[in-house]
Amino acid sequence: MLDQLRSLTKVQRNTLLACLLGWALDAFDFFILVFAVSSIAKDFHAAVTDVTLAITCTLALRPVGALAFGWAADRYGRHPTLMVNIVAYSVLELASAGAPSLRSLIVLRALYGIAMGGEWGVGAALALESAPEEARGMISGILQQGYALGYLLAALLFGLFFSFLGWRGMFVVGACPALLVLHIRRNVPESPVWRKDAAPPGELGRALRKNVGRFTYMVLLMTAFNLFSHGTQDLYPTFLQAQRHLSPHQAGAVAVTYNVGAIVGGLGFGTLSQRIGRRRAIALAAVLALPMIPLWVLAPSAVMLAVGAFALQVMVQGAWGVVPAHLNELSPGAVRATFPGLAYQLGNLLAAGTSTLQARIAEAHGGDYALALGGMTSAVAVVLAVVTLLGPEAKGTQFAAQPTQGAAP
């Protein structure tokens, strides 16, 4: 992996860094809310399930952003669209800090979801189109772990500074990603694959019609993936605090630990997918997650919970580390910024109620978050492995802005 990184040109490394940070800081802004659920509920005198509606709305609006920003990136270029996208989610994060009521916060988080939904497709297209094919699996693993890196940064902020900043102050810090635009403006060129005339009006519609089977499969796959990730991440800090009675500092420390595991898994399985294939790498990670689940939610101490969470997230984000390369390889070249991003975010939409569903299951069983988290994750891991193995793979395909071609899973 290090040899592949060293083989990249300076421009390719700058592009990868910018896209990695764009996704990491987007995830950072998202997970600030996840850590603050209990505090926000207390401040607004609301139930936890009411606050998780803000998470649901963020996830549900992400397909709108994937469509809007992806279309702009295919039509006008990845480079300018990415800059606009980062500024948009940073501004909405800052606005969230001043929300006067839970209702206004939910509205702002829904708008934030539009901006969040655009970043992944645009950034993944720019990074992977700028990279050599033989390094694609490694870059996929690095790029996707921007999500875990963002979660880790949010955990550090929460664990170290929450008592000083409060949830509103955390949202103010979350506006800092806007500064990343300066790096992109100076050091990151446009994708070498993108062409101004590659995606004329109506190209996305034609791509969807010609690839309806493949697109439907990709949405189903990403539904399983989003159930896998959000089902293990979004309510876990609440479980640690509400059921296991960990302090914010302890919960933050556990979260930092399991996000280190997530990064290790994403890099490892992403790189492994270049050797054994995308589907096999994903299915292997999903199956290996199963024996980690009991320790993840039933361990008797904070230290052992951290060990279980570390091991589980190695597998969860190990599977996810393959996703950028896998989806981009399955997508028509002319709409590569829109097609995979839209499939990803429609999967998010179908899985948007995960945290609310888990919270309701827990409440129905006397606050047993362990039951809700462990039961759902076990089922989803099996489903993800099966759906992945039944689908197509296009590892090694050449990236170019080509006319859309019909394909079926």
N, C-alpha and C positions, 0 to 999 in steps of 0.2 A: 504493500500500500504506500509506503514512504517513497519507494522508487517511482511509483506512478505519480505521486504528488510532485516529486522533483522534476519529472519529465514535462510537467505543464509549463507553458510560457508565463511570463510575468502578467501579461494581459489575461490569460486564462485563470491564473490564481486570483487576480483582482476581481474578476467576474464572479468566480466561485465564492470569494469572501463576501462580496456585496449581496449576492443572492442568499447565502447562508445567514447573514446578519439580518437581512430583510425579513426572512421567515422567523428567525429566532426572536427578534424584537416584536414581531406581530404576535407570536405565541406568548411572549412575556406580557404583553398588554392584555391578552385574553385571560391568562392564568392569575393575574392580579385579582380579578373578580372571584375566581375559584377559591383563593385563599381567604377572601374577605366575606364570604357568604354569611358566616355566623355573625360577624360584626355588623354588617349591613342590616341583617334581620333584626338585630337588637336595636340599632339606631332608629330604624323606621317602624319598630314595634310590629314586625311582620313575622310570619312563619318561614322556616328555611325553604319550604316548597314554593313559597311566593317569590323568594329571591332567586331560586334556581330557574324561574321563568326567564330571567334576564339571560342566563346561559343558553336556554332553549331558543330564545329569539335570536341571539347571536349566531348560533349554528344554523337556524332555519333561513336566515337571510344571506348566508354565504353563497348560495348558488346565484343570486342576483349579481353579486360582485364578480363571481367567476365569469359570468356571461358578459357583463359590461366591460370589465377591465381586460378580459381575455380577447374580446372583439377588438377593443382599442389597440391591444398589443399586436394582434394579427394584421390589423389595418394600418396602424401608424408607427409600429415599432415597439420592441420590448423595452428599450432603454428609457424613453420618455414616460411610458405608461407606468413603469415600476416606480419612478420618482414621484409621480402624481399619487400613486397608490399609497406610498409610505407616508407622505404628508397628510393624506386623508385620514388614515387610521390614527396617526399621532394627534391630530386636531380633535378627533372624536374622543380619544382617550382623555385628553385634557378637559374637554367639556364634561365628561363623566364625573370628574372630581367635584364639580359644582352642582351636581344634580340635587334639586331641592326636595324631591320625593322619590319614592320607589317607582312610581309610574314613569316619571321623567327619566330615571336611570334606565328602566327597561327600554324605553324608546331610543335613548342614546346608544345602548348596547345593540339594539337591532340595527341601527345605522352603522355602528362599528362593524357589525357582521358583514355588511356589504363590502366595506373596505378590506376586512380580513379575508373574505372569500376571493378577492382578486389577486392577492399577493402570490399564493402558491403556484398557480398556473403560469403566471408571467415569469416569476423567478426561476421556476424549474425549466421552462423552455429556454430562457436566456442562458442558464448555466450549462444545461446538457447540450444545447446546440453549439456552444463554444468549446466543448470538450472533445477529445479524441475518443473513438468508439471503445478502445481497449481499456479506457479509464472510466467508462460510464457507470459501472456498478459501484466502484469506489466513490465517485462523485455523488451518485444517488444516495449512498449511505451517509455521506457527510452532509449533503443538502437537507435531507429529511430530518436529521438530528438537530437542525436549527430549532425544531419544535421542542425537543427535550432540553436544549440549551436555554430556550426561553422560559420553560417551566422551572429549570434550575435557578435562573436569575430571579424569577418571581419568588421562589422558595427562599433564596438568600435575603432578598429584600424583606420578605415577611418575617423570617426568623430573626433577623438582626435589627430591623428598624421599625417594625410595625408598632411597637409600643410608643415610639416617638412620632411617627408619621400619621398613624391611623389609616383607615382605608382611603380617605380622600387624598392624603399626601402620597400614597402609593400610586394613585392614578396620575397625579402631577408628574411624578418621576417617569411614569409610562409614556409621557409625551416626548421624551428625549430622542426616540428613534428618528425624528424628523431631521436630525443632524446627519444621518447616514446619507441623505441625498447629496451632500457636498462631496462625499467620496465617490458616489456613483457618477455625478456630473463630471468629475475630473479624471477618473481612472478607469471607467468601464465603458467600452465601446458598444455599439449595436451588435446584435447577433450576426455572425457571418452567414447564417442560413437565411435569415429573414429577407424578403424582398417586398418592396412597396406594392407591387402589383400581384402578389401571391394570393391575397385573400380579398377578391372583389366582393361587392355587396351580394349577399345570397350564398356565399361559399359555405358558411356554416350549415345552412339549411340543406344544401346539397350533400355535405359530408355526413350529416345525421341521417338523411334518407338512404344513402348508399351504404352506410355502416350501422344500420339500426340494430342489428343483432349484437354486434360487438359493443356498441355504446350501452345497450341495455345490460349486457353482462358486466361491463365496467362499473355501472351504477350499482348493481347488486354486490359486486365485489367490494366497492368502497363503502357500502352500507355496513357490511360485515366488518370491514376494517375500522370504521368509525365507532361502531358498537364496542369493538375490542379496545380501542384507545380511550375513548371517553368513559367507557364503563369501568376502566381501571384507574382513571386519573381525576375526573371532575369532582367526585364526592369522597375521594380517599382522604383529603385533608379534613373534611367534615367528620368522617369516621374516626380519624385519629383524635380529634378534639372532643366530639360529642359522645362517642361510645368508649374510647380508650382513655379519655381525659388527659391527653397530652397537652402541654402548654404550647403557645405559639412558637416558642423557641425550639421545643422538642419536635413538634410537627414539621417545622421548617427544616430541621436537621434530617429527619427521615426523608422528606421530599428531595433534599439535595442528594442524599444517598441513592435513592432510586432513579433519579435523573442522570446520575453518573452511569448507572447500569444501562439506562436507555441509550445513552450515547455510545457506550461500548457495544451494545447489541446492534445498533443501527450501522455502525462502521463495520462490524464483523460480518453480519449477514449481507449487507450491501455488497461488500467485497467478495464474499463467498458466492453470491449469485452470479458473478462474472464467470465462475468456474462450473457450478452445478446447474445453473439456470435459474430464472426468476421464480417460477412456480415451485420448484423443489425447495428453494431457500425459504420462501414464505410459509409453505406447509410445514416444513421442519420446525420453524420457530413457533408456529401456532400450537403444534402438538407438544413441544417441549414446555410450553407455558402451563399445561395442565397439572403436572406434579408440583408446581411452585405455588399454586393457589392456596392450599391449606395454611402454609407458613405465612403467606401474605396477609391473611385476615384473622388467623387464629393463634398466632404466636403469643406467648405469655408476657413478653416484655417489649419495650420500645426498641431495644437493640435487635431482637429477633424479628420484629416487624420490619425493621429497616433491611435486614438480610433478605427476608422474603420478598419485600418490595423491590429490592435491587435485582434479585434473580428473575422475578416476573417481568420487570420492565426490560431486562436484557432480551427477553423473547418477544414481548409486545412490540417494542420499537425495533427489534431485529427484523421482524416481519415488515414493519413500516419502512425500514431502510431501503427496501427493494422497490417501493412504490413509485418514486419519481421516474426511475429508468423504465420500469414495467409499463406504466401508463403512457409515457411519452413514446415508447417504442410501438405501442398498439395504436397510436393516433395518426391520422392523416397529416402530412407535413404542412399543408397550407393553413391549417387551423390548429397548430400544435399548442398555442397559448390558450386556446379556448376549449378544445375537445377534452383533454384530460382533466383540466381544472373544473370544467362543468360537471363531468362525471364524478369527480372527487366530492364536489360540494353538494351535488344532488344526493350522494350517499350520506353526506353530513345532514342534509335535510331530513332524510328518512330515519336517521338515528338521533335527531335533535332532542327528542324527549327522554334520552337515556338517563340523565341525572335526575330529572323530575320523577320518572318511573321508579328508579332505584330509591329515591327518597320516600316515595309513597309506600313501596314494599317494606322499607325499614320501619316506617311509622306504623304500618299495619301489624308489624311483629314486635311492637314494643321498643322501637328504636334500634333494631338489630341490623345495622348497616353491613355487618360481616356477611349475613345471610344474603342480602340483596346484591352485594358486590361479588361475592364468591360464586353464587348460583348463576348469575347472568354471564360472568366471564367464562365459566366452564363450558356453558352451552355455545357461546359465541366462538370460542377457540376451535371447537369441533367443526362448526359451520364454516368458518373461514378456511380451514384446511381443505374441506371438501369442495367448496366453491372454487377455490384457487386451482386445484388439480383438475377440475372439470373444464377449465377455461383455456383460452389460447395463449400463446407466447410468441414474441417477435424479437427475441434477443439477437443483437447484432445487426438489426436493420440500419440502413444508412439514413442519416437525417438530411433532408433537403426539402425545400418548399416545392412540393410536387402537387399535381392535381389529385383530388380525392379519388380513391378507388374503393370499390365495393369489397366488403370483407364480412365474414361471419365468424362467430366463435366456434 
